[in-house]
């Protein structure tokens, strides 16, 4: 993989991580915990797992 493609992929993943984290943090705690089984306070770890594996 060329440096250009590596950088492009890294930037895309970073943007997806931040977008996912913001969306999780924006959820009301009641909705997130009761309906989705997510804790919005763990948004950082959840987004990292979702994007980077």
Kinemage of the C-alpha trace (Angstrom):
@kinemage 1
@onewidth
@group {chain A} dominant
@subgroup {mainchain}
@vectorlist {calphas} color= white
{ca unk a 1} P 0.000 0.000 0.000
{ca unk a 2} L 1.396 3.386 -0.937
{ca unk a 3} L 1.883 6.137 1.612
{ca unk a 4} L -0.939 8.103 -0.030
{ca unk a 5} L -3.429 5.258 0.353
{ca unk a 6} L -2.284 4.566 3.914
{ca unk a 7} L -2.736 8.239 4.887
{ca unk a 8} L -6.108 8.450 3.143
{ca unk a 9} L -7.310 5.314 4.952
{ca unk a 10} L -6.025 6.571 8.317
{ca unk a 11} L -7.796 9.921 7.908
{ca unk a 12} L -11.039 8.234 6.889
{ca unk a 13} L -10.926 5.941 9.932
{ca unk a 14} L -10.151 8.878 12.223
{ca unk a 15} L -13.159 10.792 10.869
{ca unk a 16} L -15.384 7.727 11.272
{ca unk a 17} L -14.138 7.247 14.852
{ca unk a 18} L -14.955 10.846 15.800
{ca unk a 19} L -18.358 10.705 14.083
{ca unk a 20} L -19.245 7.447 15.861
{ca unk a 21} L -18.066 8.759 19.224
{ca unk a 22} L -20.105 11.973 18.875
{ca unk a 23} L -23.225 10.017 17.934
{ca unk a 24} L -22.905 7.700 20.930
{ca unk a 25} L -22.229 10.583 23.312
{ca unk a 26} L -25.283 12.430 21.969
{ca unk a 27} L -27.651 9.597 22.928
{ca unk a 28} L -29.698 10.048 26.058
{ca unk a 29} L -28.402 7.704 28.769
{ca unk a 30} L -31.822 6.091 29.182
{ca unk a 31} L -32.167 5.292 25.486
{ca unk a 32} L -28.586 4.116 25.165
{ca unk a 33} L -28.612 1.835 28.191
{ca unk a 34} L -32.144 0.430 28.099
{ca unk a 35} L -32.724 0.130 24.348
{ca unk a 36} L -29.249 -0.315 22.880
{ca unk a 37} L -27.297 -1.750 25.779
{ca unk a 38} L -24.614 0.917 25.424
{ca unk a 39} L -23.194 3.163 28.087
{ca unk a 40} L -22.593 6.630 26.575
{ca unk a 41} L -19.771 7.126 29.063
{ca unk a 42} L -17.901 4.326 27.259
{ca unk a 43} L -18.272 6.049 23.881
{ca unk a 44} L -14.517 6.281 23.380
{ca unk a 45} L -13.959 2.527 23.761
{ca unk a 46} L -17.080 1.594 21.788
{ca unk a 47} L -16.132 3.834 18.852
{ca unk a 48} L -12.550 2.548 18.866
{ca unk a 49} L -13.746 -1.071 18.735
{ca unk a 50} L -16.280 -0.298 16.010
{ca unk a 51} L -13.801 1.463 13.729
{ca unk a 52} L -10.441 -0.142 14.425
{ca unk a 53} L -11.545 -3.571 15.534
